[in-house]
Amino acid sequence: MTAQAQNSTILRVENLSKQFGGLQALSQVTFEVPEGQILGIIGPNGAGKTTLFNVINGVYTPTEGRVVFRGTEITGWRPYRVARLGLARTHQIVQPLNELTVLENVMAGACFGHEQLSLGQAQKAADEVLSFIGLDERREALAASLNVAQKKRLELARALAARPHLLLLDEVLAGLNPTEIEEMIHVVRRIREQGVTILIIEHVMHALMNVSDRVIVLDYGKQIAEGSPEEVANDHAVIEAYLGDPELAARLMSGE
């Protein structure tokens, strides 16, 4: 896999911690993301992955630490302000506007995203994204009528219509069959080719390992490893905490 030239840091997370009462969901997480990179984030259920996304895009305010996006500290900003700066995300549980059409859902992303497009501009942008994603034939269908794979694509299309610099993908492969997974991974690669930096949380391990430039591993809210997919898959701490054994790691890497 060949990454694009990485000229500068688009996201910097510094000593990020988040506590909910007595639960330490994140503890001193620190990393940087260069422009043009795909950074994978893995860890067991409850490791803090979605909490990390929620802190980055403003759903939660961190207990300590800070988030810097494109040179601006956005710690504690509301999500709509973060979106206007050029950061978009999908959700682990898809959240379509069920009473609106597919086209209207994607237009909403364009209207409230980075460029805050007018309705006319938003429709044009939405049509372009739907063609790119492969949902143009369902543009007039109600979002509620889509199947799981189509709703995943709609969620991604709505985020893309916001024309982000950085895209956070939270388990976009969950619930998809092997053919749909391959198609979605192809889409993710094409998004990066258009200059969008990507953070991706995923449990479909062989897919994440094969699409990511770097991987970060969380366990009980702590960052226990960071490196290339090969380095992470062979890290003893990762094998113990998540992968189980070296043979499983090898199978996950190969997609067996």
N, C-alpha and C positions, 0 to 999 in steps of 0.2 A: 504494500500500500504506500502510495506516495502522497505526502502531505504538501499543501500549498506553502509557498514561502511565508514564513511567520515573522512579520516585521516588528510587531509591538505587542504588548500585553493588553488584551481587551478586558479581562476580568481578573481582579485580585481579591482573594478572600484571606483575611488576616485574623488568626486566633479566634475563629468564630465559635461561640458557644451558645446553646439555647437550653434553658431549663424550664420544665413545666412542673411546678410544685417540687416534689422530691425526685422527679425523673430528669436525669441529665441526658437530653436527646442528642446534643452535639457538644463536643468537648475539644476546644482549641484546634479546630480544623483550619489548615492553612494551605493554599495552593494558588498558582497563577495559570491563566489560560492565554496562550498566544493567539493572535488573530489567525484564522484559517484552520485551526486545529479541531479535531473531534476528540473530546475528552470523555471517556467512559467512567461511570461511577457504579460500583458494585458493592454488595454486602448482603448479609442475611436479612430476612424480614425484621423490621424494627431497628435496623442499624442506623437510621437517621437520614436516609437518602432523600426522601421527599421533604422532610423537615429542612434539609439543606437548601433545596430549591425554594421552599416557602420563605426562608430567610433572605435568600438572594433577591427574589423578586418582590419582597415587601409584604407578603401575607403575615409573616411574623417579624417582630423586632428582636434582634439577638440580645441575649443576656449580657454578652460582652463580645468584643471583636468588631470588625468593620468590613464593609463590602465596597470596593472601588470598581466602577464600571466606566470604561473609556475615559479614565482620568478624573472622574467625578465621584466623590464619596456619596453613595446612595443608601447608606445604613439607615434603616427605619423609614425610608420613603414609602408612600402608599403605592400599591401596584400600578395604578393608572399613570403615576409620574414616571415610574421605571419603564413602563411600556412606551411612553412618549420619547424616552431617551434611546429606545431602540433595542429593548430586551423583550422577547416574547416566549411563551411557554405552552406546552400541552399539559393535560392532567392525566394522572393514572386512571381515574374513573372519568370517562369522557363526559363532557358537559355541553351537549348541543342545545341550542335554543329550539326545542322540539316543535313549537307552533310556527316557526319560520321555515322558509324554504332553505335548501342547501345554499343557493346563491345569497340569500339574505344573511345567513349565518356568516359567510365569508366576508360579505360587505361590512358587517359589524366589526370584524377584525381590522379591516382597512380604515374605517372611519375613526376608530379609537386607538390606532396604532401609532407608529413612529411619525408618520407624515400627516395624520389626521385628515384624510382625504375627504373631499366633498362627495355627495351621493353619486354624482355622475362619474367622478374619478374612481370611486370605490367600486362601482359596478364593473368598470373596465379592468381594474386590478383583480377583482374577484374572478372574472372570467378567465384571465390569464393564469391565475393560480389553479383554478379548477381544471383547466386543460393540462397544466403541468402535473397535477396530482392524479389525474385520471378520473375525475368525477364530473366532467362537463356534461355527460349524458343524463346526470341526475340533478342538474342545476335547479329545476323547477319542482323537484320532489320535496315533500316535507322532511325535515331532518329526522323526525320520529320514525319514518318508514325505512330508514337505512339499516343494513345488517351491521354486525360488529366491525368487520373489516372496513366497511364504508364509513362508519362513524369515526374510526381511528383516522382515516384519511381526511375526513371533514375537520376533525380537531386540529390536525396538522395544517390543513389549508387555511383555517381561520388564523392560526398563528403566523403563517407565512404571509398572509395578506397584510399584516401589520408592518411588513418590510423591515424585519429586525436585523440588527448587526449580530446579535447573539440569540440563539434559540435553545431553550431548555426542553428536552424531550423526556417525559416521564412514562416509561414502559409503553412505547408506541407499538411494540410487538406482541404484547400480552393478548392472548385469546385468538391469535392468528394461526392458520395452518402453515406448514412448511413453504408452500408456494407463495402465500401472502407475505410471509416473513422475508423471503428473497426479494419480492417486489418492493417491499417497504425499505429494505436496506439499500436497494438501488436508488430509491427516491432520496434517502438520507445522503448518500454520496453525491447525488446531483445537486442537492441543496448546498453542500459544502463547496462544490465546484462553482457555484454562483457567488461565492465570497462570504457566506454566512458561517460564523463560528458556532459549534454545537457542543452542548453538554448533554449526555444521554445516560439515563438510568435504565438498566435492563436486567431481567433475569434469564433471558435467552442467551446463555453465556457464550456459545460459539459465535453467534451473530455479533454480539458486542465486541468480543475479542478480535474479530476480523474486520470490524469497521473503525475501531478506535486507534488513534495515534498513541495515546497514553491512557492509563487506567488508574483510578484512585479507589482504594478499598476502605470502606467504613465497617466498623464492628462495635456495637454498643456506643455509637456516637463518636468513636475515636477513629482517627485516620491511621490505619495500621500498615499501609503500603502505598507506594506510588511508583510508576515506571511504565515501560513498554508492556504490551500484553504478554509477551513471552516472559519478561522478568516477573510480572505479577503472578502469572500462572504457576511459576516455580518457586515463589516465595514461601518459605516454611510457615510463616505466621498466617498467610492467606490460606494455605492448605489446611492448617489446623482449625482456623476459625470458620472457613466457608466451604472450601472445595472438598474436604474430607480426606483425600489421599492423592498421591502423585499420579496414579493411573487415571483417576477421575479428571484431574486437571488436564492431562494429555487428551482425554476423550472430548472434553469440553472445547479445547482449543481446536480440535480437528472437526468438530461437529458431529461426532459419532453418537 
